[in-house]
Amino acid sequence: MTTTYAPALPPVAIPIRDVLPWAILGSLLMLVAIYFVGVEEGAISLISGMYVHEFVHDGRHLLGFPCH
C-alpha cells in the first residue's frame, strides 16, 4: 500500500488593512468589558445604582479586583 501526499499550499497573506478594523473593534470591546468589571462600582460610575456591580460581581473576584 502506498500513500501519496498532496502538495502543501503556501500560506495566504492577509493585508493589515483587512485586519485592522476588527482588531480596533475587539480592543474597544475588551476595554469596555474591563471597565465594567473593574471600575464600575458606584462611587465613580456611569450607570447609577449597583446593578452593573452585582451583575459582574463574581467576575470581579475571579479577575482579582477588590470590591468590598
N, CA, C and O atoms as CSV, one atom per row, in Angstrom:
chain,resi,resn,atom,element,x,y,z
A,1,MET,N,N,0.837,-1.165,0.000
A,1,MET,CA,C,0.000,0.000,0.000
A,1,MET,C,C,0.891,1.239,0.000
A,1,MET,O,O,1.788,1.363,0.833
A,2,THR,N,N,0.648,2.134,-0.914
A,2,THR,CA,C,1.426,3.366,-0.994
A,2,THR,C,C,0.538,4.548,-0.661
A,2,THR,O,O,-0.656,4.559,-0.960
A,3,THR,N,N,1.141,5.534,-0.042
A,3,THR,CA,C,0.425,6.747,0.328
A,3,THR,C,C,1.004,7.911,-0.449
A,3,THR,O,O,2.219,8.109,-0.475
A,4,THR,N,N,0.151,8.666,-1.070
A,4,THR,CA,C,0.613,9.857,-1.776
A,4,THR,C,C,0.096,11.085,-1.036
A,4,THR,O,O,-1.037,11.112,-0.556
A,5,TYR,N,N,0.925,12.064,-0.959
A,5,TYR,CA,C,0.591,13.295,-0.257
A,5,TYR,C,C,0.343,14.407,-1.265
A,5,TYR,O,O,1.031,14.509,-2.281
A,6,ALA,N,N,-0.641,15.229,-0.972
A,6,ALA,CA,C,-0.915,16.387,-1.824
A,6,ALA,C,C,0.124,17.460,-1.532
A,6,ALA,O,O,0.568,17.592,-0.392
A,7,PRO,N,N,0.507,18.210,-2.519
A,7,PRO,CA,C,1.483,19.275,-2.259
A,7,PRO,C,C,0.907,20.327,-1.310
A,7,PRO,O,O,-0.277,20.659,-1.363
A,8,ALA,N,N,1.769,20.832,-0.454
A,8,ALA,CA,C,1.346,21.856,0.514
A,8,ALA,C,C,1.151,23.190,-0.194
A,8,ALA,O,O,1.948,23.586,-1.045
A,9,LEU,N,N,0.080,23.869,0.174
A,9,LEU,CA,C,-0.180,25.184,-0.394
A,9,LEU,C,C,0.524,26.242,0.450
A,9,LEU,O,O,0.551,26.140,1.677
A,10,PRO,N,N,1.088,27.248,-0.194
A,10,PRO,CA,C,1.731,28.314,0.582
A,10,PRO,C,C,0.678,29.111,1.368
A,10,PRO,O,O,-0.456,29.245,0.908
A,11,PRO,N,N,1.036,29.635,2.533
A,11,PRO,CA,C,0.074,30.425,3.308
A,11,PRO,C,C,-0.300,31.706,2.566
A,11,PRO,O,O,0.509,32.295,1.850
A,12,VAL,N,N,-1.536,32.111,2.758
A,12,VAL,CA,C,-2.033,33.321,2.111
A,12,VAL,C,C,-1.844,34.499,3.065
A,12,VAL,O,O,-2.254,34.436,4.224
A,13,ALA,N,N,-1.237,35.547,2.584
A,13,ALA,CA,C,-1.018,36.743,3.400
A,13,ALA,C,C,-2.312,37.557,3.473
A,13,ALA,O,O,-2.966,37.798,2.458
A,14,ILE,N,N,-2.667,37.973,4.684
A,14,ILE,CA,C,-3.851,38.812,4.876
A,14,ILE,C,C,-3.371,40.250,5.049
A,14,ILE,O,O,-2.572,40.520,5.946
A,15,PRO,N,N,-3.828,41.164,4.229
A,15,PRO,CA,C,-3.382,42.559,4.348
A,15,PRO,C,C,-3.807,43.164,5.685
A,15,PRO,O,O,-4.887,42.873,6.198
A,16,ILE,N,N,-2.949,43.999,6.230
A,16,ILE,CA,C,-3.214,44.619,7.535
A,16,ILE,C,C,-4.455,45.497,7.489
A,16,ILE,O,O,-5.144,45.642,8.499
A,17,ARG,N,N,-4.750,46.083,6.336
A,17,ARG,CA,C,-5.941,46.945,6.242
A,17,ARG,C,C,-7.233,46.143,6.363
A,17,ARG,O,O,-8.284,46.715,6.649
A,18,ASP,N,N,-7.173,44.829,6.151
A,18,ASP,CA,C,-8.354,43.988,6.354
A,18,ASP,C,C,-8.504,43.566,7.812
A,18,ASP,O,O,-9.620,43.321,8.268
A,19,VAL,N,N,-7.413,43.478,8.540
A,19,VAL,CA,C,-7.433,43.016,9.928
A,19,VAL,C,C,-7.589,44.178,10.908
A,19,VAL,O,O,-8.177,44.007,11.976
A,20,LEU,N,N,-7.076,45.340,10.564
A,20,LEU,CA,C,-7.040,46.475,11.484
A,20,LEU,C,C,-8.414,46.894,12.022
A,20,LEU,O,O,-8.518,47.115,13.228
A,21,PRO,N,N,-9.461,47.017,11.222
A,21,PRO,CA,C,-10.760,47.405,11.807
A,21,PRO,C,C,-11.264,46.395,12.835
A,21,PRO,O,O,-11.835,46.789,13.853
A,22,TRP,N,N,-11.066,45.113,12.591
A,22,TRP,CA,C,-11.509,44.091,13.548
A,22,TRP,C,C,-10.668,44.116,14.811
A,22,TRP,O,O,-11.182,43.880,15.904
A,23,ALA,N,N,-9.379,44.399,14.672
A,23,ALA,CA,C,-8.512,44.495,15.847
A,23,ALA,C,C,-8.907,45.697,16.705
A,23,ALA,O,O,-8.907,45.604,17.932
A,24,ILE,N,N,-9.238,46.813,16.078
A,24,ILE,CA,C,-9.665,48.002,16.823
A,24,ILE,C,C,-10.994,47.739,17.522
A,24,ILE,O,O,-11.154,48.096,18.689
A,25,LEU,N,N,-11.948,47.122,16.830
A,25,LEU,CA,C,-13.237,46.809,17.426
A,25,LEU,C,C,-13.073,45.851,18.612
A,25,LEU,O,O,-13.685,46.052,19.662
A,26,GLY,N,N,-12.258,44.825,18.448
A,26,GLY,CA,C,-12.017,43.885,19.544
A,26,GLY,C,C,-11.367,44.561,20.737
A,26,GLY,O,O,-11.718,44.273,21.882
A,27,SER,N,N,-10.421,45.458,20.481
A,27,SER,CA,C,-9.759,46.184,21.568
A,27,SER,C,C,-10.738,47.086,22.320
A,27,SER,O,O,-10.709,47.144,23.549
A,28,LEU,N,N,-11.593,47.780,21.593
A,28,LEU,CA,C,-12.579,48.641,22.248
A,28,LEU,C,C,-13.573,47.837,23.079
A,28,LEU,O,O,-13.919,48.237,24.191
A,29,LEU,N,N,-14.030,46.716,22.552
A,29,LEU,CA,C,-14.948,45.866,23.317
A,29,LEU,C,C,-14.277,45.317,24.572
A,29,LEU,O,O,-14.914,45.210,25.621
A,30,MET,N,N,-12.999,44.971,24.470
A,30,MET,CA,C,-12.268,44.470,25.626
A,30,MET,C,C,-12.092,45.567,26.678
A,30,MET,O,O,-12.213,45.300,27.874
A,31,LEU,N,N,-11.811,46.787,26.246
A,31,LEU,CA,C,-11.675,47.893,27.194
A,31,LEU,C,C,-12.988,48.201,27.894
A,31,LEU,O,O,-12.999,48.489,29.090
A,32,VAL,N,N,-14.092,48.145,27.161
A,32,VAL,CA,C,-15.403,48.377,27.771
A,32,VAL,C,C,-15.707,47.280,28.788
A,32,VAL,O,O,-16.215,47.564,29.873
A,33,ALA,N,N,-15.401,46.040,28.446
A,33,ALA,CA,C,-15.644,44.930,29.376
A,33,ALA,C,C,-14.787,45.069,30.631
A,33,ALA,O,O,-15.277,44.840,31.737
A,34,ILE,N,N,-13.521,45.438,30.478
A,34,ILE,CA,C,-12.651,45.622,31.640
A,34,ILE,C,C,-13.131,46.793,32.482
A,34,ILE,O,O,-13.044,46.739,33.709
A,35,TYR,N,N,-13.641,47.860,31.851
A,35,TYR,CA,C,-14.178,48.976,32.618
A,35,TYR,C,C,-15.341,48.511,33.490
A,35,TYR,O,O,-15.364,48.775,34.692
A,36,PHE,N,N,-16.303,47.822,32.886
A,36,PHE,CA,C,-17.483,47.421,33.651
A,36,PHE,C,C,-17.152,46.411,34.733
A,36,PHE,O,O,-17.767,46.437,35.799
A,37,VAL,N,N,-16.197,45.522,34.491
A,37,VAL,CA,C,-15.835,44.539,35.509
A,37,VAL,C,C,-14.961,45.172,36.576
A,37,VAL,O,O,-15.112,44.856,37.756
A,38,GLY,N,N,-14.051,46.057,36.193
A,38,GLY,CA,C,-13.063,46.544,37.134
A,38,GLY,C,C,-13.317,47.884,37.767
A,38,GLY,O,O,-12.851,48.119,38.882
A,39,VAL,N,N,-14.036,48.781,37.113
A,39,VAL,CA,C,-14.126,50.152,37.608
A,39,VAL,C,C,-15.536,50.538,38.030
A,39,VAL,O,O,-15.708,51.256,39.015
A,40,GLU,N,N,-16.527,50.085,37.318
A,40,GLU,CA,C,-17.910,50.492,37.577
A,40,GLU,C,C,-18.354,49.962,38.935
A,40,GLU,O,O,-18.729,48.797,39.069
A,41,GLU,N,N,-18.307,50.849,39.957
A,41,GLU,CA,C,-18.599,50.362,41.299
A,41,GLU,C,C,-19.398,51.324,42.159
A,41,GLU,O,O,-19.441,51.118,43.372
A,42,GLY,N,N,-20.002,52.306,41.652
A,42,GLY,CA,C,-20.852,53.129,42.493
A,42,GLY,C,C,-20.312,54.517,42.747
A,42,GLY,O,O,-21.003,55.486,42.433
A,43,ALA,N,N,-19.113,54.676,43.299
A,43,ALA,CA,C,-18.585,55.995,43.620
A,43,ALA,C,C,-18.303,56.784,42.338
A,43,ALA,O,O,-18.710,57.938,42.208
A,44,ILE,N,N,-17.622,56.168,41.420
A,44,ILE,CA,C,-17.347,56.788,40.125
A,44,ILE,C,C,-17.987,55.877,39.091
A,44,ILE,O,O,-17.330,54.977,38.568
A,45,SER,N,N,-19.243,56.094,38.795
A,45,SER,CA,C,-19.920,55.183,37.883
A,45,SER,C,C,-20.693,55.950,36.824
A,45,SER,O,O,-21.167,57.061,37.060
A,46,LEU,N,N,-20.808,55.346,35.672
A,46,LEU,CA,C,-21.587,55.931,34.591
A,46,LEU,C,C,-23.061,55.584,34.728
A,46,LEU,O,O,-23.927,56.340,34.288
A,47,ILE,N,N,-23.342,54.443,35.336
A,47,ILE,CA,C,-24.708,53.975,35.489
A,47,ILE,C,C,-25.051,54.011,36.971
A,47,ILE,O,O,-24.348,53.412,37.784
A,48,SER,N,N,-26.123,54.708,37.329
A,48,SER,CA,C,-26.479,54.826,38.743
A,48,SER,C,C,-26.994,53.499,39.282
A,48,SER,O,O,-27.538,52.676,38.546
A,49,GLY,N,N,-26.812,53.317,40.558
A,49,GLY,CA,C,-27.251,52.076,41.193
A,49,GLY,C,C,-26.143,51.040,41.200
A,49,GLY,O,O,-25.045,51.277,40.696
A,50,MET,N,N,-26.445,49.905,41.772
A,50,MET,CA,C,-25.454,48.838,41.885
A,50,MET,C,C,-25.762,47.661,40.972
A,50,MET,O,O,-25.260,46.561,41.198
A,51,TYR,N,N,-26.579,47.872,39.942
A,51,TYR,CA,C,-26.985,46.771,39.070
A,51,TYR,C,C,-25.802,46.183,38.312
A,51,TYR,O,O,-25.645,44.964,38.257
A,52,VAL,N,N,-24.967,47.042,37.726
A,52,VAL,CA,C,-23.816,46.556,36.969
A,52,VAL,C,C,-22.841,45.862,37.910
A,52,VAL,O,O,-22.292,44.814,37.573
A,53,HIS,N,N,-22.623,46.440,39.090
A,53,HIS,CA,C,-21.707,45.839,40.054
A,53,HIS,C,C,-22.175,44.444,40.445
A,53,HIS,O,O,-21.374,43.509,40.478
A,54,GLU,N,N,-23.427,44.298,40.733
A,54,GLU,CA,C,-23.938,42.983,41.133
A,54,GLU,C,C,-23.916,41.998,39.972
A,54,GLU,O,O,-23.736,40.800,40.190
A,55,PHE,N,N,-24.096,42.478,38.743
A,55,PHE,CA,C,-24.083,41.594,37.585
A,55,PHE,C,C,-22.695,41.019,37.328
A,55,PHE,O,O,-22.572,39.857,36.939
A,56,VAL,N,N,-21.647,41.815,37.539
A,56,VAL,CA,C,-20.276,41.362,37.267
A,56,VAL,C,C,-19.512,41.038,38.550
A,56,VAL,O,O,-18.285,40.938,38.525
A,57,HIS,N,N,-20.214,40.873,39.660
A,57,HIS,CA,C,-19.577,40.688,40.957
A,57,HIS,C,C,-18.632,39.487,40.989
A,57,HIS,O,O,-17.492,39.623,41.433
A,58,ASP,N,N,-19.071,38.335,40.537
A,58,ASP,CA,C,-18.220,37.154,40.562
A,58,ASP,C,C,-17.036,37.293,39.616
A,58,ASP,O,O,-15.943,36.804,39.904
A,59,GLY,N,N,-17.251,37.957,38.490
A,59,GLY,CA,C,-16.157,38.203,37.559
A,59,GLY,C,C,-15.086,39.087,38.162
A,59,GLY,O,O,-13.899,38.914,37.885
A,60,ARG,N,N,-15.504,40.038,38.991
A,60,ARG,CA,C,-14.535,40.909,39.673
A,60,ARG,C,C,-13.618,40.073,40.570
A,60,ARG,O,O,-12.400,40.250,40.559
A,61,HIS,N,N,-14.204,39.177,41.333
A,61,HIS,CA,C,-13.387,38.345,42.221
A,61,HIS,C,C,-12.522,37.384,41.433
A,61,HIS,O,O,-11.379,37.132,41.816
A,62,LEU,N,N,-13.038,36.839,40.339
A,62,LEU,CA,C,-12.283,35.914,39.529
A,62,LEU,C,C,-11.045,36.593,38.932
A,62,LEU,O,O,-9.989,35.967,38.838
A,63,LEU,N,N,-11.159,37.855,38.532
A,63,LEU,CA,C,-10.051,38.586,37.942
A,63,LEU,C,C,-9.187,39.310,38.962
A,63,LEU,O,O,-8.191,39.934,38.595
A,64,GLY,N,N,-9.552,39.236,40.244
A,64,GLY,CA,C,-8.718,39.819,41.288
A,64,GLY,C,C,-9.000,41.261,41.606
A,64,GLY,O,O,-8.186,41.896,42.277
A,65,PHE,N,N,-10.121,41.822,41.156
A,65,PHE,CA,C,-10.476,43.189,41.508
A,65,PHE,C,C,-11.147,43.208,42.879
A,65,PHE,O,O,-12.085,42.446,43.110
A,66,PRO,N,N,-10.686,44.066,43.792
A,66,PRO,CA,C,-11.357,44.156,45.085
A,66,PRO,C,C,-12.662,44.945,44.938
A,66,PRO,O,O,-12.744,45.879,44.140
A,67,CYS,N,N,-13.664,44.567,45.702
A,67,CYS,CA,C,-14.909,45.307,45.585
A,67,CYS,C,C,-15.612,45.482,46.923
A,67,CYS,O,O,-16.590,46.227,46.981
A,68,HIS,N,N,-15.173,44.843,47.997
A,68,HIS,CA,C,-15.776,45.092,49.299
A,68,HIS,C,C,-14.874,44.631,50.400
A,68,HIS,O,O,-15.217,44.761,51.575
